[in-house]
Amino acid sequence: QVQLVESGGGLVQPGGSLRLSCTASANIFSIYTMAWYRQAPGKQRELVADLTNNGRTNYEDSVKGRFTISRDNAKKTVYLQMNSLKPEDTAVYYCNAKGGAGGIYFSWGRGTQVTVSS
């Protein structure tokens, strides 16, 4: 079973930036569409951004123009660069391999907490 470990979260002021990392225990990025999700308190987990194995990206409307998903296959790591952060971006962020109909392929990791507050 592939393990996913997220890191890079923290406390940041509105307008600030963070870069999240997700490292996989196996080289899966050439096979799967990788995605970042987030779950805010009291809300369902939602898809934030995804990156197909051939390099196409997709973003949730509220993060378009502010977030960028990328990957480094050699490091088995997918990144989420988050700029112009807003309080509503506060959530636990997770990565996974995105399947069809909202499914995912692997067990969820622990996630990384992002808190945007002044």
Disulfide bonds with the S-S distance in Angstrom:
Cys22-Cys95 1.70
